[in-house]
C-alpha cells in the first residue's frame, strides 16, 4: 500500500514533502459506530478519511476501512478483495487531495481518477 499512497500523493499533492498515513481496518459495526460518533451519520460506509494535521508541505491523515464492505464490494463488482481494498485507499487519498464525491460532477471526476490510478497501480 505504501507504493500506492506514494504514487497518489506525489501526483495529486506534489508540494508535500512529508506524508504520514495510518490505515486502520475495521468491521462494518465498528466503522458504523465511528461514522455515528465522529460524523453524525447513521449509515454503513466503506471508508472514512480524517485529515489530522496539514501544513503547506506536510500531511498526517488516517483512513478507516471496512473489511466487510470491501469484501461485499469485491463480490458485487467481481474483482479481487485486494483490488477493492486498493480502490478504497485510493478513494480516501483522493479525498485528502481535495476531491469530493457529494455532487454528480464531483463523483464522476473522482471515479475517473480512481480508475486512472487502478490501471497504473493494480497488482
Phi and psi in radians as a Rosetta constraint file:
Dihedral C 1 N 2 CA 2 C 2 CIRCULARHARMONIC -1.129 0.35
Dihedral N 2 CA 2 C 2 N 3 CIRCULARHARMONIC -0.600 0.35
Dihedral C 2 N 3 CA 3 C 3 CIRCULARHARMONIC -1.138 0.35
Dihedral N 3 CA 3 C 3 N 4 CIRCULARHARMONIC -0.665 0.35
Dihedral C 3 N 4 CA 4 C 4 CIRCULARHARMONIC -1.112 0.35
Dihedral N 4 CA 4 C 4 N 5 CIRCULARHARMONIC -0.883 0.35
Dihedral C 4 N 5 CA 5 C 5 CIRCULARHARMONIC -1.040 0.35
Dihedral N 5 CA 5 C 5 N 6 CIRCULARHARMONIC -0.766 0.35
Dihedral C 5 N 6 CA 6 C 6 CIRCULARHARMONIC -1.060 0.35
Dihedral N 6 CA 6 C 6 N 7 CIRCULARHARMONIC -0.771 0.35
Dihedral C 6 N 7 CA 7 C 7 CIRCULARHARMONIC -1.077 0.35
Dihedral N 7 CA 7 C 7 N 8 CIRCULARHARMONIC -0.838 0.35
Dihedral C 7 N 8 CA 8 C 8 CIRCULARHARMONIC -1.161 0.35
Dihedral N 8 CA 8 C 8 N 9 CIRCULARHARMONIC -0.788 0.35
Dihedral C 8 N 9 CA 9 C 9 CIRCULARHARMONIC -1.118 0.35
Dihedral N 9 CA 9 C 9 N 10 CIRCULARHARMONIC -0.803 0.35
Dihedral C 9 N 10 CA 10 C 10 CIRCULARHARMONIC -1.119 0.35
Dihedral N 10 CA 10 C 10 N 11 CIRCULARHARMONIC -0.576 0.35
Dihedral C 10 N 11 CA 11 C 11 CIRCULARHARMONIC -1.424 0.35
Dihedral N 11 CA 11 C 11 N 12 CIRCULARHARMONIC -0.795 0.35
Dihedral C 11 N 12 CA 12 C 12 CIRCULARHARMONIC -1.565 0.35
Dihedral N 12 CA 12 C 12 N 13 CIRCULARHARMONIC -0.474 0.35
Dihedral C 12 N 13 CA 13 C 13 CIRCULARHARMONIC -2.318 0.35
Dihedral N 13 CA 13 C 13 N 14 CIRCULARHARMONIC 1.103 0.35
Dihedral C 13 N 14 CA 14 C 14 CIRCULARHARMONIC -1.126 0.35
Dihedral N 14 CA 14 C 14 N 15 CIRCULARHARMONIC -0.311 0.35
Dihedral C 14 N 15 CA 15 C 15 CIRCULARHARMONIC -1.346 0.35
Dihedral N 15 CA 15 C 15 N 16 CIRCULARHARMONIC -0.259 0.35
Dihedral C 15 N 16 CA 16 C 16 CIRCULARHARMONIC -1.264 0.35
Dihedral N 16 CA 16 C 16 N 17 CIRCULARHARMONIC 2.292 0.35
Dihedral C 16 N 17 CA 17 C 17 CIRCULARHARMONIC -1.906 0.35
Dihedral N 17 CA 17 C 17 N 18 CIRCULARHARMONIC -0.289 0.35
Dihedral C 17 N 18 CA 18 C 18 CIRCULARHARMONIC -2.284 0.35
Dihedral N 18 CA 18 C 18 N 19 CIRCULARHARMONIC 2.320 0.35
Dihedral C 18 N 19 CA 19 C 19 CIRCULARHARMONIC -2.520 0.35
Dihedral N 19 CA 19 C 19 N 20 CIRCULARHARMONIC 2.170 0.35
Dihedral C 19 N 20 CA 20 C 20 CIRCULARHARMONIC -2.151 0.35
Dihedral N 20 CA 20 C 20 N 21 CIRCULARHARMONIC 2.153 0.35
Dihedral C 20 N 21 CA 21 C 21 CIRCULARHARMONIC -2.193 0.35
Dihedral N 21 CA 21 C 21 N 22 CIRCULARHARMONIC 2.243 0.35
Dihedral C 21 N 22 CA 22 C 22 CIRCULARHARMONIC -1.836 0.35
Dihedral N 22 CA 22 C 22 N 23 CIRCULARHARMONIC 2.198 0.35
Dihedral C 22 N 23 CA 23 C 23 CIRCULARHARMONIC -1.960 0.35
Dihedral N 23 CA 23 C 23 N 24 CIRCULARHARMONIC 2.084 0.35
Dihedral C 23 N 24 CA 24 C 24 CIRCULARHARMONIC -2.096 0.35
Dihedral N 24 CA 24 C 24 N 25 CIRCULARHARMONIC 2.160 0.35
Dihedral C 24 N 25 CA 25 C 25 CIRCULARHARMONIC -1.650 0.35
Dihedral N 25 CA 25 C 25 N 26 CIRCULARHARMONIC 2.474 0.35
Dihedral C 25 N 26 CA 26 C 26 CIRCULARHARMONIC -2.480 0.35
Dihedral N 26 CA 26 C 26 N 27 CIRCULARHARMONIC 2.985 0.35
Dihedral C 26 N 27 CA 27 C 27 CIRCULARHARMONIC -1.486 0.35
Dihedral N 27 CA 27 C 27 N 28 CIRCULARHARMONIC 2.940 0.35
Dihedral C 27 N 28 CA 28 C 28 CIRCULARHARMONIC -0.978 0.35
Dihedral N 28 CA 28 C 28 N 29 CIRCULARHARMONIC -0.804 0.35
Dihedral C 28 N 29 CA 29 C 29 CIRCULARHARMONIC -1.075 0.35
Dihedral N 29 CA 29 C 29 N 30 CIRCULARHARMONIC -0.740 0.35
Dihedral C 29 N 30 CA 30 C 30 CIRCULARHARMONIC -1.151 0.35
Dihedral N 30 CA 30 C 30 N 31 CIRCULARHARMONIC -0.747 0.35
Dihedral C 30 N 31 CA 31 C 31 CIRCULARHARMONIC -1.243 0.35
Dihedral N 31 CA 31 C 31 N 32 CIRCULARHARMONIC -0.587 0.35
Dihedral C 31 N 32 CA 32 C 32 CIRCULARHARMONIC -1.071 0.35
Dihedral N 32 CA 32 C 32 N 33 CIRCULARHARMONIC -0.788 0.35
Dihedral C 32 N 33 CA 33 C 33 CIRCULARHARMONIC -1.064 0.35
Dihedral N 33 CA 33 C 33 N 34 CIRCULARHARMONIC -0.712 0.35
Dihedral C 33 N 34 CA 34 C 34 CIRCULARHARMONIC -1.170 0.35
Dihedral N 34 CA 34 C 34 N 35 CIRCULARHARMONIC -0.720 0.35
Dihedral C 34 N 35 CA 35 C 35 CIRCULARHARMONIC -1.059 0.35
Dihedral N 35 CA 35 C 35 N 36 CIRCULARHARMONIC -0.700 0.35
Dihedral C 35 N 36 CA 36 C 36 CIRCULARHARMONIC -1.205 0.35
Dihedral N 36 CA 36 C 36 N 37 CIRCULARHARMONIC -0.862 0.35
Dihedral C 36 N 37 CA 37 C 37 CIRCULARHARMONIC -1.312 0.35
Dihedral N 37 CA 37 C 37 N 38 CIRCULARHARMONIC -0.714 0.35
Dihedral C 37 N 38 CA 38 C 38 CIRCULARHARMONIC -1.498 0.35
Dihedral N 38 CA 38 C 38 N 39 CIRCULARHARMONIC -0.596 0.35
Dihedral C 38 N 39 CA 39 C 39 CIRCULARHARMONIC -2.042 0.35
Dihedral N 39 CA 39 C 39 N 40 CIRCULARHARMONIC -0.175 0.35
Dihedral C 39 N 40 CA 40 C 40 CIRCULARHARMONIC 1.275 0.35
Dihedral N 40 CA 40 C 40 N 41 CIRCULARHARMONIC 0.351 0.35
Dihedral C 40 N 41 CA 41 C 41 CIRCULARHARMONIC -1.764 0.35
Dihedral N 41 CA 41 C 41 N 42 CIRCULARHARMONIC 2.250 0.35
Dihedral C 41 N 42 CA 42 C 42 CIRCULARHARMONIC -1.834 0.35
Dihedral N 42 CA 42 C 42 N 43 CIRCULARHARMONIC 1.026 0.35
Dihedral C 42 N 43 CA 43 C 43 CIRCULARHARMONIC -2.650 0.35
Dihedral N 43 CA 43 C 43 N 44 CIRCULARHARMONIC 2.767 0.35
Dihedral C 43 N 44 CA 44 C 44 CIRCULARHARMONIC -1.242 0.35
Dihedral N 44 CA 44 C 44 N 45 CIRCULARHARMONIC 2.617 0.35
Dihedral C 44 N 45 CA 45 C 45 CIRCULARHARMONIC -2.538 0.35
Dihedral N 45 CA 45 C 45 N 46 CIRCULARHARMONIC 2.828 0.35
Dihedral C 45 N 46 CA 46 C 46 CIRCULARHARMONIC -1.634 0.35
Dihedral N 46 CA 46 C 46 N 47 CIRCULARHARMONIC -0.393 0.35
Dihedral C 46 N 47 CA 47 C 47 CIRCULARHARMONIC -2.705 0.35
Dihedral N 47 CA 47 C 47 N 48 CIRCULARHARMONIC 2.507 0.35
Dihedral C 47 N 48 CA 48 C 48 CIRCULARHARMONIC -2.280 0.35
Dihedral N 48 CA 48 C 48 N 49 CIRCULARHARMONIC 2.311 0.35
Dihedral C 48 N 49 CA 49 C 49 CIRCULARHARMONIC -2.067 0.35
Dihedral N 49 CA 49 C 49 N 50 CIRCULARHARMONIC 2.299 0.35
Dihedral C 49 N 50 CA 50 C 50 CIRCULARHARMONIC -2.132 0.35
Dihedral N 50 CA 50 C 50 N 51 CIRCULARHARMONIC 2.276 0.35
Dihedral C 50 N 51 CA 51 C 51 CIRCULARHARMONIC -1.550 0.35
Dihedral N 51 CA 51 C 51 N 52 CIRCULARHARMONIC 2.063 0.35
Dihedral C 51 N 52 CA 52 C 52 CIRCULARHARMONIC -1.507 0.35
Dihedral N 52 CA 52 C 52 N 53 CIRCULARHARMONIC -0.870 0.35
Dihedral C 52 N 53 CA 53 C 53 CIRCULARHARMONIC -2.665 0.35
Dihedral N 53 CA 53 C 53 N 54 CIRCULARHARMONIC 2.422 0.35
Dihedral C 53 N 54 CA 54 C 54 CIRCULARHARMONIC -2.466 0.35
Dihedral N 54 CA 54 C 54 N 55 CIRCULARHARMONIC 2.366 0.35
Dihedral C 54 N 55 CA 55 C 55 CIRCULARHARMONIC -2.150 0.35
Dihedral N 55 CA 55 C 55 N 56 CIRCULARHARMONIC -3.043 0.35
Dihedral C 55 N 56 CA 56 C 56 CIRCULARHARMONIC -1.110 0.35
Dihedral N 56 CA 56 C 56 N 57 CIRCULARHARMONIC -0.532 0.35
Dihedral C 56 N 57 CA 57 C 57 CIRCULARHARMONIC -2.086 0.35
Dihedral N 57 CA 57 C 57 N 58 CIRCULARHARMONIC 0.020 0.35
Dihedral C 57 N 58 CA 58 C 58 CIRCULARHARMONIC -2.410 0.35
Dihedral N 58 CA 58 C 58 N 59 CIRCULARHARMONIC 2.567 0.35
Dihedral C 58 N 59 CA 59 C 59 CIRCULARHARMONIC -2.522 0.35
Dihedral N 59 CA 59 C 59 N 60 CIRCULARHARMONIC 2.297 0.35
Dihedral C 59 N 60 CA 60 C 60 CIRCULARHARMONIC -2.085 0.35
Dihedral N 60 CA 60 C 60 N 61 CIRCULARHARMONIC 2.257 0.35
Dihedral C 60 N 61 CA 61 C 61 CIRCULARHARMONIC -2.545 0.35
Dihedral N 61 CA 61 C 61 N 62 CIRCULARHARMONIC 2.872 0.35
Dihedral C 61 N 62 CA 62 C 62 CIRCULARHARMONIC -2.292 0.35
Dihedral N 62 CA 62 C 62 N 63 CIRCULARHARMONIC 2.404 0.35
Dihedral C 62 N 63 CA 63 C 63 CIRCULARHARMONIC -2.111 0.35
Dihedral N 63 CA 63 C 63 N 64 CIRCULARHARMONIC 2.178 0.35
Dihedral C 63 N 64 CA 64 C 64 CIRCULARHARMONIC -1.882 0.35
Dihedral N 64 CA 64 C 64 N 65 CIRCULARHARMONIC 2.201 0.35
Dihedral C 64 N 65 CA 65 C 65 CIRCULARHARMONIC -2.197 0.35
Dihedral N 65 CA 65 C 65 N 66 CIRCULARHARMONIC 2.302 0.35
Dihedral C 65 N 66 CA 66 C 66 CIRCULARHARMONIC -1.483 0.35
Dihedral N 66 CA 66 C 66 N 67 CIRCULARHARMONIC 2.013 0.35
Dihedral C 66 N 67 CA 67 C 67 CIRCULARHARMONIC -1.149 0.35
Dihedral N 67 CA 67 C 67 N 68 CIRCULARHARMONIC -0.639 0.35
Dihedral C 67 N 68 CA 68 C 68 CIRCULARHARMONIC -1.041 0.35
Dihedral N 68 CA 68 C 68 N 69 CIRCULARHARMONIC -0.813 0.35
Dihedral C 68 N 69 CA 69 C 69 CIRCULARHARMONIC -1.162 0.35
Dihedral N 69 CA 69 C 69 N 70 CIRCULARHARMONIC -0.695 0.35
Dihedral C 69 N 70 CA 70 C 70 CIRCULARHARMONIC -1.068 0.35
Dihedral N 70 CA 70 C 70 N 71 CIRCULARHARMONIC -0.743 0.35
Dihedral C 70 N 71 CA 71 C 71 CIRCULARHARMONIC -1.132 0.35
Dihedral N 71 CA 71 C 71 N 72 CIRCULARHARMONIC -0.758 0.35
Dihedral C 71 N 72 CA 72 C 72 CIRCULARHARMONIC -1.105 0.35
Dihedral N 72 CA 72 C 72 N 73 CIRCULARHARMONIC -0.754 0.35
Dihedral C 72 N 73 CA 73 C 73 CIRCULARHARMONIC -1.093 0.35
Dihedral N 73 CA 73 C 73 N 74 CIRCULARHARMONIC -0.726 0.35
Dihedral C 73 N 74 CA 74 C 74 CIRCULARHARMONIC -1.061 0.35
Dihedral N 74 CA 74 C 74 N 75 CIRCULARHARMONIC -0.766 0.35
Dihedral C 74 N 75 CA 75 C 75 CIRCULARHARMONIC -1.123 0.35
Dihedral N 75 CA 75 C 75 N 76 CIRCULARHARMONIC -0.785 0.35
Dihedral C 75 N 76 CA 76 C 76 CIRCULARHARMONIC -1.068 0.35
Dihedral N 76 CA 76 C 76 N 77 CIRCULARHARMONIC -0.738 0.35
Dihedral C 76 N 77 CA 77 C 77 CIRCULARHARMONIC -1.685 0.35
Dihedral N 77 CA 77 C 77 N 78 CIRCULARHARMONIC 0.095 0.35
Dihedral C 77 N 78 CA 78 C 78 CIRCULARHARMONIC 0.936 0.35
Dihedral N 78 CA 78 C 78 N 79 CIRCULARHARMONIC 0.946 0.35
Dihedral C 78 N 79 CA 79 C 79 CIRCULARHARMONIC -2.387 0.35
Dihedral N 79 CA 79 C 79 N 80 CIRCULARHARMONIC 2.884 0.35
Dihedral C 79 N 80 CA 80 C 80 CIRCULARHARMONIC -1.139 0.35
Dihedral N 80 CA 80 C 80 N 81 CIRCULARHARMONIC 2.604 0.35
Dihedral C 80 N 81 CA 81 C 81 CIRCULARHARMONIC -1.007 0.35
Dihedral N 81 CA 81 C 81 N 82 CIRCULARHARMONIC -0.732 0.35
Dihedral C 81 N 82 CA 82 C 82 CIRCULARHARMONIC -1.082 0.35
Dihedral N 82 CA 82 C 82 N 83 CIRCULARHARMONIC -0.640 0.35
Dihedral C 82 N 83 CA 83 C 83 CIRCULARHARMONIC -1.172 0.35
Dihedral N 83 CA 83 C 83 N 84 CIRCULARHARMONIC -0.719 0.35
Dihedral C 83 N 84 CA 84 C 84 CIRCULARHARMONIC -1.167 0.35
Dihedral N 84 CA 84 C 84 N 85 CIRCULARHARMONIC -0.694 0.35
Dihedral C 84 N 85 CA 85 C 85 CIRCULARHARMONIC -1.083 0.35
Dihedral N 85 CA 85 C 85 N 86 CIRCULARHARMONIC -0.748 0.35
Dihedral C 85 N 86 CA 86 C 86 CIRCULARHARMONIC -1.048 0.35
Dihedral N 86 CA 86 C 86 N 87 CIRCULARHARMONIC -0.785 0.35
Dihedral C 86 N 87 CA 87 C 87 CIRCULARHARMONIC -0.997 0.35
Dihedral N 87 CA 87 C 87 N 88 CIRCULARHARMONIC -0.796 0.35
Dihedral C 87 N 88 CA 88 C 88 CIRCULARHARMONIC -1.161 0.35
Dihedral N 88 CA 88 C 88 N 89 CIRCULARHARMONIC -0.669 0.35
Dihedral C 88 N 89 CA 89 C 89 CIRCULARHARMONIC -1.131 0.35
Dihedral N 89 CA 89 C 89 N 90 CIRCULARHARMONIC -0.763 0.35
Dihedral C 89 N 90 CA 90 C 90 CIRCULARHARMONIC -1.022 0.35
Dihedral N 90 CA 90 C 90 N 91 CIRCULARHARMONIC -0.768 0.35
Dihedral C 90 N 91 CA 91 C 91 CIRCULARHARMONIC -0.986 0.35
Dihedral N 91 CA 91 C 91 N 92 CIRCULARHARMONIC -0.842 0.35
Dihedral C 91 N 92 CA 92 C 92 CIRCULARHARMONIC -1.105 0.35
Dihedral N 92 CA 92 C 92 N 93 CIRCULARHARMONIC -0.711 0.35
Dihedral C 92 N 93 CA 93 C 93 CIRCULARHARMONIC -1.133 0.35
Dihedral N 93 CA 93 C 93 N 94 CIRCULARHARMONIC -0.660 0.35
Dihedral C 93 N 94 CA 94 C 94 CIRCULARHARMONIC -1.134 0.35
Dihedral N 94 CA 94 C 94 N 95 CIRCULARHARMONIC -0.623 0.35
Dihedral C 94 N 95 CA 95 C 95 CIRCULARHARMONIC -1.050 0.35
Dihedral N 95 CA 95 C 95 N 96 CIRCULARHARMONIC -0.746 0.35
Dihedral C 95 N 96 CA 96 C 96 CIRCULARHARMONIC -1.106 0.35
Dihedral N 96 CA 96 C 96 N 97 CIRCULARHARMONIC -0.496 0.35
Dihedral C 96 N 97 CA 97 C 97 CIRCULARHARMONIC -1.437 0.35
Dihedral N 97 CA 97 C 97 N 98 CIRCULARHARMONIC -0.048 0.35
Dihedral C 97 N 98 CA 98 C 98 CIRCULARHARMONIC 1.868 0.35
Dihedral N 98 CA 98 C 98 N 99 CIRCULARHARMONIC -0.038 0.35
Dihedral C 98 N 99 CA 99 C 99 CIRCULARHARMONIC -1.248 0.35
Dihedral N 99 CA 99 C 99 N 100 CIRCULARHARMONIC 2.540 0.35
Dihedral C 99 N 100 CA 100 C 100 CIRCULARHARMONIC -2.327 0.35
Dihedral N 100 CA 100 C 100 N 101 CIRCULARHARMONIC 2.356 0.35
Dihedral C 100 N 101 CA 101 C 101 CIRCULARHARMONIC -1.960 0.35
Dihedral N 101 CA 101 C 101 N 102 CIRCULARHARMONIC 0.479 0.35
Dihedral C 101 N 102 CA 102 C 102 CIRCULARHARMONIC -1.442 0.35
Dihedral N 102 CA 102 C 102 N 103 CIRCULARHARMONIC -0.489 0.35
Dihedral C 102 N 103 CA 103 C 103 CIRCULARHARMONIC -1.776 0.35
Dihedral N 103 CA 103 C 103 N 104 CIRCULARHARMONIC 2.833 0.35
Dihedral C 103 N 104 CA 104 C 104 CIRCULARHARMONIC -1.075 0.35
Dihedral N 104 CA 104 C 104 N 105 CIRCULARHARMONIC -0.783 0.35
Dihedral C 104 N 105 CA 105 C 105 CIRCULARHARMONIC -1.096 0.35
Dihedral N 105 CA 105 C 105 N 106 CIRCULARHARMONIC -0.799 0.35
Dihedral C 105 N 106 CA 106 C 106 CIRCULARHARMONIC -1.107 0.35
Dihedral N 106 CA 106 C 106 N 107 CIRCULARHARMONIC -0.695 0.35
Dihedral C 106 N 107 CA 107 C 107 CIRCULARHARMONIC -1.096 0.35
Dihedral N 107 CA 107 C 107 N 108 CIRCULARHARMONIC -0.742 0.35
Dihedral C 107 N 108 CA 108 C 108 CIRCULARHARMONIC -1.102 0.35
Dihedral N 108 CA 108 C 108 N 109 CIRCULARHARMONIC -0.765 0.35
Dihedral C 108 N 109 CA 109 C 109 CIRCULARHARMONIC -1.093 0.35
Dihedral N 109 CA 109 C 109 N 110 CIRCULARHARMONIC -0.760 0.35
Dihedral C 109 N 110 CA 110 C 110 CIRCULARHARMONIC -1.167 0.35
Dihedral N 110 CA 110 C 110 N 111 CIRCULARHARMONIC -0.758 0.35
Dihedral C 110 N 111 CA 111 C 111 CIRCULARHARMONIC -1.082 0.35
Dihedral N 111 CA 111 C 111 N 112 CIRCULARHARMONIC -0.713 0.35
Dihedral C 111 N 112 CA 112 C 112 CIRCULARHARMONIC -1.107 0.35
Dihedral N 112 CA 112 C 112 N 113 CIRCULARHARMONIC -0.722 0.35
Dihedral C 112 N 113 CA 113 C 113 CIRCULARHARMONIC -1.195 0.35
Dihedral N 113 CA 113 C 113 N 114 CIRCULARHARMONIC -0.678 0.35
Dihedral C 113 N 114 CA 114 C 114 CIRCULARHARMONIC -1.032 0.35
Dihedral N 114 CA 114 C 114 N 115 CIRCULARHARMONIC -0.818 0.35
Dihedral C 114 N 115 CA 115 C 115 CIRCULARHARMONIC -1.076 0.35
Dihedral N 115 CA 115 C 115 N 116 CIRCULARHARMONIC -0.702 0.35
Dihedral C 115 N 116 CA 116 C 116 CIRCULARHARMONIC -1.002 0.35
Dihedral N 116 CA 116 C 116 N 117 CIRCULARHARMONIC -0.830 0.35
Dihedral C 116 N 117 CA 117 C 117 CIRCULARHARMONIC -1.193 0.35
Dihedral N 117 CA 117 C 117 N 118 CIRCULARHARMONIC -0.715 0.35
Dihedral C 117 N 118 CA 118 C 118 CIRCULARHARMONIC -1.051 0.35
Dihedral N 118 CA 118 C 118 N 119 CIRCULARHARMONIC -0.662 0.35
Dihedral C 118 N 119 CA 119 C 119 CIRCULARHARMONIC -1.126 0.35
Dihedral N 119 CA 119 C 119 N 120 CIRCULARHARMONIC -0.651 0.35
Dihedral C 119 N 120 CA 120 C 120 CIRCULARHARMONIC -1.475 0.35
Dihedral N 120 CA 120 C 120 N 121 CIRCULARHARMONIC -0.490 0.35
Dihedral C 120 N 121 CA 121 C 121 CIRCULARHARMONIC -1.916 0.35
Dihedral N 121 CA 121 C 121 N 122 CIRCULARHARMONIC -0.276 0.35
Dihedral C 121 N 122 CA 122 C 122 CIRCULARHARMONIC -0.823 0.35
Dihedral N 122 CA 122 C 122 N 123 CIRCULARHARMONIC 2.332 0.35
